[in-house]
């Protein structure tokens, strides 16, 4: 009896542990998930700094400054960005300062260059400034002892910049997966001549893209004959963390005996009604249909969540939205149907329409789609349906 999609997905997911986290150099950590809370030991910024070019002074010295009677301060030095201040600021004194340069001791405000003039060793300030004016205070961004990046966060550009600011050269994170991708069967390599009746290997390239979309690094093992599947897998176990294979389960899957345990699961879904999963030489092993659309649906439902879990991700599902179905979709009874579809925003709501039939071997409709429409058993004639978002949507 075929297994419901949710049950099959849960069984596969429960058998997949995350990889062990390692210290990743920041330059290699983009897109990876932080394994533990990362704290900061000091304030960010670590010192108070000028926000504008001008003069660092004491607010009390210029409280009565006016255009008709500017306050006169003695210029005693400079403060450059990236260097310690040359001097401290005493009563009646000022320091020329650059934006981003550290505030010298004694100064509590910065007068911008357009509100003061300097001649020789004297600064004339035409307007008053309150304490803290044009100053970025130490710890204004992040306080010492705070968590910079929480465990479970996927590192993107802001997090990498923040970690670098705090002095981290590496971060404890789940490494990016290396996935071995192979197509099993009698296929022709794209770019080479094919005879009548021969089939080009499209599925392994589809899987390469799907693996990259997850954030993992695919390694294409290539086209493998059924009888050579075992040798191809065993010879690549040290190179990858998991395998994704496409082919007929009745062929190469049987040749894997003795190197692991892989079982075929019949799922009440179309396309992609069969998926195989197991462990080969200590590596998770996924087997999907040799038909493009069936392979893609199986990858979305069963493989993608497993790979994300291995990389420590908590967001295992695609974003879903509710949309109005613009045309009826017919499907078999007792089987969930996943149909390539196109979504657009119209009249204040999301609308969706199929881009083609959900046939195992079709790929053109998938290339046109930006979503995957979930159709309940028996089909849907209209109304609201749930849709998985595959690409950025156009409003």
Secondary structure, 3 states (H helix, E strand, C coil): CCECHHHHHHHHHHCCCCCCCEEEEHHHCCCCEECCCEECCCCECCCCEECCCEEEECHHHHCCCCCCCCEEEEEEEEECCCCCCCCCCCCCEEEEECCCCECCCCCCEEEEHHHEEEECCEEEECCCCCCCCCEECCCCCECCCCEEECCCCECCHHHHHHHHHCCCCEEEEECCCEEEEEEECCCECCCCCCCCCCCECCHHHHHHHHHHHHCCEEEEEEEECHHHHHHHHHCCCCCCCEEEEECCCCCHHHHHCCCEEEEEEEECEECCCEEEEEEECCEEEEEECCCHHHHHHHHHHHHHHHHHHHCCCCCCCCCEEEEEECCCEECCCCCEEEEEEEEEEECCEEEEEECCCCCCCCCHHHHHCCEEEEECCCEECCCEEEEEECCCCCC
